Amino acid sequence: MRHVESNMDIEDQNPQPLSTTIESALSTKKLDHFKGLSMVLLGAVLWGVSGTAAQVLFQRYGFNPGWLVTVRMSVAGLVLLAGVSIKTGLTSTVSVWKHKPDALKLVLFGIVGLLGVQYSYFAAIRYGNAATATMLQYMGPIFITVYTALHQRRMPNGVQTAAVAMACVGAFLLVTDGNVHRFSVHPQAVFWGLVSALALAFYSLYPQHLLHKYGSANIVGWAMLIGGIGMSFITPPWHFTGHSSFGAWWLVSFVVLFGTLIAFYVYIASLKFISASEASLLACAEPLSASILAVAVLHVHMGLASMLGGLCVLVTVTLLASKRSAT
């Protein structure tokens, strides 16, 4: 009798059909995927807007790129590490420093990778504009493709070869506006833009072991702080130059909080919901947003050839990212 009553109780519970459970799980998965896509797009747009804000600070208010890098990286690094410590504990946060080889890799990543990317990108903006600097920085995947081919001792496939060729044509058009006799932007902007692309390639390839072992937010936080401390020996935060005003400090706050801290956080958090290849593909919104703002808000002149060159770079990044997504 007790067995019969138990069966009746189970029937009375009216369990949901299996198909309903599957539909609910699929709906949650779609929602998470959409959340991840939205987060990486938000991060990319914030990066693009912060580049435009930095251009205003350098060219209108006379701020020093090195000073902004010091403040940006130091503040963002401290806040990120504080958040990681609250979430995972202080012991976990400092664990990377207990292994000397990993600690040395982290210092190299912070100085050459993150500081290299940040300073060279801002220097390119200082001598040129946010649109050109961001487009040149996105040549990074080309250097990654070339390095991978050399490292694996194999020729790039057809898509990769076409992407490299298109990127070279795009970069040429971007910096010359189709005139072979002169640069359309300052030569130092071209130099620092290409340095930022190389640093971006290093930044993308070098820390994979550290990111998997200690967590993305933890490693990026330490690297930010290391880069900020390293840059402070050259441009200390108390050595400020420029025209101080409410508008200038509002832009500094935006670059530090929204263009660095929040942008990096949402990008890293998005990887819980989407693949790294999808994230890198959608990150193309950064140069696009920087270019639109530079032309529309700052009235940066970009000729037809320059815009075509920028389009070539964007297509190149899209091709390479979509190929990684398919493999």
Secondary structure in CASP SS format (residue, H / E / C, confidence):
PFRMAT SS
TARGET T0000
AUTHOR 0000-0000-0000
METHOD secondary structure of the structure
MODEL  1
M C 1.00
R H 1.00
H H 1.00
V H 1.00
E H 1.00
S H 1.00
N H 1.00
M H 1.00
D H 1.00
I H 1.00
E H 1.00
D H 1.00
Q C 1.00
N C 1.00
P C 1.00
Q C 1.00
P C 1.00
L H 1.00
S H 1.00
T H 1.00
T H 1.00
I H 1.00
E H 1.00
S H 1.00
A H 1.00
L H 1.00
S H 1.00
T H 1.00
K H 1.00
K H 1.00
L H 1.00
D H 1.00
H H 1.00
F H 1.00
K H 1.00
G H 1.00
L H 1.00
S H 1.00
M H 1.00
V H 1.00
L H 1.00
L H 1.00
G H 1.00
A H 1.00
V H 1.00
L H 1.00
W H 1.00
G H 1.00
V H 1.00
S H 1.00
G H 1.00
T H 1.00
A H 1.00
A H 1.00
Q H 1.00
V H 1.00
L H 1.00
F H 1.00
Q H 1.00
R C 1.00
Y C 1.00
G C 1.00
F C 1.00
N C 1.00
P H 1.00
G H 1.00
W H 1.00
L H 1.00
V H 1.00
T H 1.00
V H 1.00
R H 1.00
M H 1.00
S H 1.00
V H 1.00
A H 1.00
G H 1.00
L H 1.00
V H 1.00
L H 1.00
L H 1.00
A H 1.00
G H 1.00
V H 1.00
S H 1.00
I H 1.00
K H 1.00
T H 1.00
G C 1.00
L H 1.00
T H 1.00
S H 1.00
T H 1.00
V C 1.00
S H 1.00
V H 1.00
W H 1.00
K H 1.00
H C 1.00
K H 1.00
P H 1.00
D H 1.00
A H 1.00
L H 1.00
K H 1.00
L H 1.00
V H 1.00
L H 1.00
F H 1.00
G H 1.00
I H 1.00
V H 1.00
G H 1.00
L H 1.00
L H 1.00
G H 1.00
V H 1.00
Q H 1.00
Y H 1.00
S H 1.00
Y H 1.00
F H 1.00
A H 1.00
A H 1.00
I H 1.00
R H 1.00
Y H 1.00
G C 1.00
N C 1.00
A H 1.00
A H 1.00
T H 1.00
A H 1.00
T H 1.00
M H 1.00
L H 1.00
Q H 1.00
Y C 1.00
M C 1.00
G H 1.00
P H 1.00
I H 1.00
F H 1.00
I H 1.00
T H 1.00
V H 1.00
Y H 1.00
T H 1.00
A H 1.00
L H 1.00
H H 1.00
Q H 1.00
R C 1.00
R C 1.00
M C 1.00
P C 1.00
N C 1.00
G H 1.00
V H 1.00
Q H 1.00
T H 1.00
A H 1.00
A H 1.00
V H 1.00
A H 1.00
M H 1.00
A H 1.00
C H 1.00
V H 1.00
G H 1.00
A H 1.00
F H 1.00
L H 1.00
L H 1.00
V H 1.00
T H 1.00
D C 1.00
G C 1.00
N C 1.00
V C 1.00
H C 1.00
R C 1.00
F C 1.00
S C 1.00
V C 1.00
H C 1.00
P H 1.00
Q H 1.00
A H 1.00
V H 1.00
F H 1.00
W H 1.00
G H 1.00
L H 1.00
V H 1.00
S H 1.00
A H 1.00
L H 1.00
A H 1.00
L H 1.00
A H 1.00
F H 1.00
Y H 1.00
S H 1.00
L H 1.00
Y C 1.00
P C 1.00
Q H 1.00
H H 1.00
L H 1.00
L H 1.00
H H 1.00
K H 1.00
Y H 1.00
G C 1.00
S H 1.00
A H 1.00
N H 1.00
I H 1.00
V H 1.00
G H 1.00
W H 1.00
A H 1.00
M H 1.00
L H 1.00
I H 1.00
G H 1.00
G H 1.00
I H 1.00
G H 1.00
M H 1.00
S H 1.00
F C 1.00
I C 1.00
T C 1.00
P C 1.00
P C 1.00
W C 1.00
H C 1.00
F C 1.00
T C 1.00
G C 1.00
H C 1.00
S C 1.00
S C 1.00
F H 1.00
G H 1.00
A H 1.00
W H 1.00
W H 1.00
L H 1.00
V H 1.00
S H 1.00
F H 1.00
V H 1.00
V H 1.00
L H 1.00
F H 1.00
G H 1.00
T H 1.00
L H 1.00
I H 1.00
A H 1.00
F H 1.00
Y H 1.00
V H 1.00
Y H 1.00
I H 1.00
A H 1.00
S H 1.00
L C 1.00
K C 1.00
F C 1.00
I C 1.00
S C 1.00
A H 1.00
S H 1.00
E H 1.00
A H 1.00
S H 1.00
L H 1.00
L H 1.00
A C 1.00
C C 1.00
A H 1.00
E H 1.00
P H 1.00
L H 1.00
S H 1.00
A H 1.00
S H 1.00
I H 1.00
L H 1.00
A H 1.00
V H 1.00
A H 1.00
V C 1.00
L C 1.00
H C 1.00
V C 1.00
H C 1.00
M C 1.00
G C 1.00
L H 1.00
A H 1.00
S H 1.00
M H 1.00
L H 1.00
G H 1.00
G H 1.00
L H 1.00
C H 1.00
V H 1.00
L H 1.00
V H 1.00
T H 1.00
V H 1.00
T H 1.00
L H 1.00
L H 1.00
A H 1.00
S H 1.00
K H 1.00
R H 1.00
S H 1.00
A H 1.00
T C 1.00
END
